[in-house]
């Protein structure tokens, strides 16, 4: 397998593995600590150094599982990065959910540290924008979180370009820690924000990206071309919306059109979709997901596919995506 490359996270000095491992849906819902540890070990052994998480994943259980797995694995703390994302909250109080106000953020980071059993979290994201909290209040809280040594870098997830720029300018003006990275969805079916909306931010403020859903929730793996399999996370209670998305006829048609490209390249559709994301130099890391160690290894083989995505192949893919 091709050796892992590392990319700088935007203009920061931090280097992240170009493929990383996330825990959304799987940890706590589909797998426990033992399988999580096996998946993380397979990724780490292949050079992955970034493991993505969030407070809301399995209502905090995902952070507990990852923290326990890290404890059992016993890796040097300097050799890996973990993240969390804050906004949705775990409780229903007026200052405990759907907010980025100072009270929530300062208490939420303490909760995450306790669940991970870590002294510091490397990357902390504001999981969604909060229209009811002044951006300056959020920026100052994130700065104080870093100044207190509870986090090293902060960023956003699914914020608009205007919101990111507003936060950056406030931080710059007041000499506060600036947002370093954004975590947007990015895949063959979802390109606009990363490729167009954020286009100026990469050069203007050095925005890094930790992109999620390279397989469009599995749709681009070809797994759903003939319906939703029984072992799919789309069959989990509370994920009915995902089943609807995975049976969208127009999107399935695109997945089917891409199948011959993967066949010609001698790779799986999933590997093609992940490799395609990596071809974008503005992507710092592509977050992959897996529910077993073998799946981690299979996804990592996308590294072998990247060199095969020559301009002619990329143009062919663009043509297939535009074919309505």
C-alpha positions in Angstrom: 0.0 0.0 0.0 1.2 3.5 -0.8 2.8 5.3 2.2 0.6 7.8 4.0 1.3 11.5 3.2 0.8 14.3 5.7 -0.7 17.7 4.8 -0.5 20.9 6.8 -3.8 21.9 8.3 -4.3 25.2 6.4 -1.7 27.8 7.4 -1.0 26.1 10.7 2.1 24.1 11.3 0.1 21.0 12.3 0.4 18.0 10.0 -2.6 15.7 9.5 -2.6 12.4 7.7 -4.4 12.8 4.4 -6.8 10.0 5.4 -8.2 10.0 8.9 -10.7 7.9 10.8 -14.1 9.2 12.1 -16.6 7.7 14.6 -20.0 9.2 13.5 -22.8 6.6 13.8 -20.5 3.6 14.4 -19.0 4.1 17.9 -21.6 3.4 20.5 -24.3 2.6 17.9 -22.7 -0.2 15.9 -19.6 -1.1 17.8 -18.0 -1.1 21.2 -14.5 -0.5 22.5 -12.9 -3.7 21.3 -13.8 -3.2 17.6 -13.1 0.5 17.9 -9.6 -0.3 19.2 -9.0 -2.7 16.3 -10.1 -0.2 13.7 -8.0 2.6 15.3 -5.0 0.3 15.5 -5.3 -0.7 11.8 -5.5 3.0 10.8 -2.6 4.1 13.1 -0.4 1.3 11.9 -1.0 2.6 8.3 0.0 6.1 9.3 -3.3 7.7 10.2 -2.7 10.3 13.0 -6.1 12.0 13.2 -9.2 10.5 14.9 -12.4 12.6 14.6 -15.2 12.7 17.1 -18.0 14.9 18.5 -19.9 15.4 21.7 -23.2 14.5 20.1 -22.1 11.2 18.6 -24.0 8.5 20.4 -24.8 11.2 23.0 -21.2 11.3 24.4 -20.7 7.5 24.3 -18.5 7.8 21.2 -16.0 9.9 23.0 -16.0 7.5 26.0 -15.3 4.5 23.6 -12.5 6.3 21.8 -11.0 7.5 25.0 -11.0 3.9 26.4 -9.5 2.6 23.2 -6.7 5.2 23.3 -6.0 4.2 26.9 -5.7 0.5 25.9 -3.6 1.2 22.8 -1.1 3.2 24.9 0.1 5.4 22.1 2.4 8.4 22.7 0.1 11.4 23.1 2.3 13.4 20.7 1.8 10.9 17.9 -2.0 11.3 17.4 -4.7 14.0 17.1 -8.2 13.8 18.4 -11.1 16.2 17.8 -14.5 17.0 19.2 -17.3 19.2 18.0 -19.5 21.3 20.2 -23.0 22.8 19.5 -25.9 20.3 19.8 -25.4 19.5 23.5 -26.4 16.5 25.6 -29.2 18.0 27.6 -32.3 20.1 27.0 -31.7 23.2 29.1 -31.8 26.6 27.4 -28.0 26.9 27.7 -27.2 23.2 27.1 -28.2 22.6 23.5 -28.0 24.2 20.0 -25.8 27.0 21.2 -22.2 28.4 21.0 -22.6 30.7 24.0 -19.7 31.1 26.4 -21.4 29.1 29.3 -22.1 26.1 27.1 -18.7 26.0 25.4 -16.6 26.3 28.5 -18.6 23.5 30.3 -18.8 21.4 27.1 -15.1 21.2 26.7 -14.7 20.0 30.3 -17.2 17.3 29.6 -15.4 16.2 26.5 -12.1 16.0 28.3 -13.6 13.9 31.1 -15.2 11.5 28.6 -11.9 11.1 26.6 -9.9 11.0 29.8 -7.4 13.4 28.2 -5.9 16.7 29.4 -6.2 18.4 26.1 -8.1 17.9 22.8 -6.1 18.8 19.6 -8.9 20.1 17.4 -12.2 21.6 18.6 -14.9 22.5 16.1 -18.0 24.7 16.5 -20.3 22.0 15.0 -22.8 24.4 13.4 -23.2 28.2 13.4 -25.3 29.8 16.1 -27.5 32.7 14.9 -28.5 33.6 18.4 -24.9 34.1 19.9 -22.7 37.0 18.7 -19.8 35.6 16.8 -17.4 37.6 19.0 -18.7 35.8 22.1 -18.0 32.4 20.5 -14.5 33.5 19.2 -13.5 34.8 22.7 -14.7 31.5 24.3 -12.7 29.4 21.8 -9.7 31.6 22.4 -9.9 31.2 26.2 -10.3 27.4 25.7 -7.0 27.3 23.9 -5.3 29.8 26.3 -6.4 27.5 29.2 -4.6 24.6 27.5 -7.8 22.6 27.0 -7.6 22.7 23.2 -4.8 23.4 20.7 -6.7 24.6 17.5 -10.3 25.6 16.9 -12.4 25.7 13.8 -15.9 25.4 12.4 -18.1 22.8 10.8 -20.7 23.6 8.1 -20.3 27.4 8.6 -20.8 29.7 5.6 -17.8 31.4 4.1 -19.1 34.8 5.4 -19.4 33.4 9.0 -15.9 31.9 8.9 -14.5 35.2 7.6 -16.4 37.2 10.3 -14.9 34.9 13.0 -11.4 35.2 11.6 -11.5 39.0 11.3 -12.8 39.4 14.9 -9.9 37.1 16.1 -7.4 38.9 14.0 -8.5 42.4 15.1 -8.4 41.5 18.8 -5.2 39.3 18.6 -7.2 36.1 19.6 -6.6 32.6 18.4 -8.1 32.4 14.9 -10.2 29.6 13.4 -7.8 27.3 11.6 -10.0 24.7 9.9 -13.5 23.9 8.7 -15.2 20.5 8.5 -17.5 20.5 5.5 -19.2 17.6 3.7 -17.3 16.9 0.4 -17.8 14.2 -2.1 -18.6 13.6 -5.8 -22.2 14.6 -5.2 -21.6 17.6 -2.9 -18.9 19.9 -4.2 -20.2 23.5 -4.2 -19.2 24.7 -0.8 -15.6 23.3 -0.8 -14.8 24.1 -4.4 -16.6 27.4 -4.9 -18.0 29.0 -1.7 -14.7 28.6 0.3 -12.5 29.3 -2.7 -11.1 32.6 -1.5 -10.7 31.5 2.1 -7.8 29.1 1.3 -5.5 31.9 0.1 -7.0 34.8 2.1 -6.9 33.3 5.6 -5.2 29.9 5.0 -8.3 27.8 5.8 -7.7 24.1 6.3 -10.4 21.4 5.8 -11.1 18.1 7.4 -13.8 16.9 5.0 -16.5 14.3 5.9 -18.7 11.9 4.0 -16.4 11.0 1.0 -18.8 8.2 0.2 -22.0 10.3 0.6 -23.1 8.1 3.6 -22.1 5.0 1.6 -24.1 5.8 -1.6 -20.9 6.2 -3.6 -19.7 2.8 -2.5 -22.2 1.2 -4.8 -23.6 -0.7 -1.7 -27.1 0.8 -2.2 -27.4 0.3 -6.0 -29.9 -2.5 -5.4 -31.6 -1.2 -2.2 -30.7 -0.8 1.5 -28.9 -3.9 2.8 -30.0 -5.3 6.2 -26.6 -4.5 7.8 -26.6 -0.8 6.8 -26.6 2.0 9.4 -29.6 3.4 7.5 -31.6 0.6 9.1 -30.8 2.0 12.6 -33.6 3.6 14.6 -33.4 7.4 14.2 -31.6 7.2 10.8 -34.7 6.9 8.6 -33.7 10.2 7.0 -30.5 8.5 5.9 -32.4 5.7 4.2 -34.3 8.3 2.2 -31.1 9.9 1.1 -29.6 6.6 0.1 -32.5 5.7 -2.2 -32.5 8.9 -4.2 -32.9 7.7 -7.8 -30.8 10.6 -9.3 -27.9 10.1 -6.9 -28.0 6.3 -7.4 -27.9 6.9 -11.2 -24.6 8.9 -10.7 -23.2 6.0 -8.6 -24.0 3.5 -11.3 -22.4 5.7 -14.0 -19.2 5.8 -12.0 -18.9 2.1 -11.5 -17.1 1.5 -14.9 -14.5 4.1 -14.0 -13.6 2.2 -10.9 -13.6 -1.0 -12.8 -11.2 0.5 -15.4 -8.9 1.7 -12.6 -8.9 -1.7 -10.9 -10.4 -0.4 -7.6 -13.6 -0.4 -5.7 -16.1 2.5 -6.0 -15.4 3.5 -2.5 -11.7 3.7 -3.1 -12.3 5.8 -6.2 -14.6 8.2 -4.3 -12.1 8.7 -1.5 -9.2 9.1 -3.9 -11.1 11.7 -5.9 -11.5 13.8 -2.7 -7.8 13.6 -2.0 -7.0 15.0 -5.5 -8.3 18.4 -4.3 -5.2 20.2 -2.8 -7.5 22.3 -0.5 -8.5 19.2 1.4 -6.2 18.7 4.4 -7.6 15.3 5.3 -10.5 13.1 4.3 -12.3 11.6 7.2 -13.3 7.9 6.5 -15.5 5.7 8.5 -15.4 1.9 9.2 -17.2 -0.6 11.4 -14.5 -3.3 11.2 -10.7 -3.3 10.8 -10.8 -4.9 7.3 -12.9 -2.0 6.1 -10.2 0.5 7.4 -7.6 -1.3 5.3 -9.8 -1.4 2.3 -10.5 2.4 2.5 -6.8 3.2 3.0 -6.0 1.5 -0.4 -7.5 4.6 -1.9 -4.0 6.0 -1.5 -2.9 3.6 -4.3 -5.7 5.0 -6.6 -4.7 8.7 -6.3 -1.8 8.6 -8.8 -4.2 6.9 -11.3 -6.5 9.9 -11.3 -4.7 11.6 -14.2 -6.3 14.6 -15.9 -8.1 12.5 -18.5 -9.7 10.3 -15.8 -10.8 13.4 -13.8 -12.3 14.9 -16.9 -14.2 11.7 -17.6 -15.6 11.8 -14.1 -16.7 15.4 -14.5 -18.5 14.5 -17.7 -20.3 11.6 -16.0 -21.3 13.9 -13.1 -22.7 16.5 -15.5 -24.7 13.9 -17.5 -28.2 14.5 -16.3 
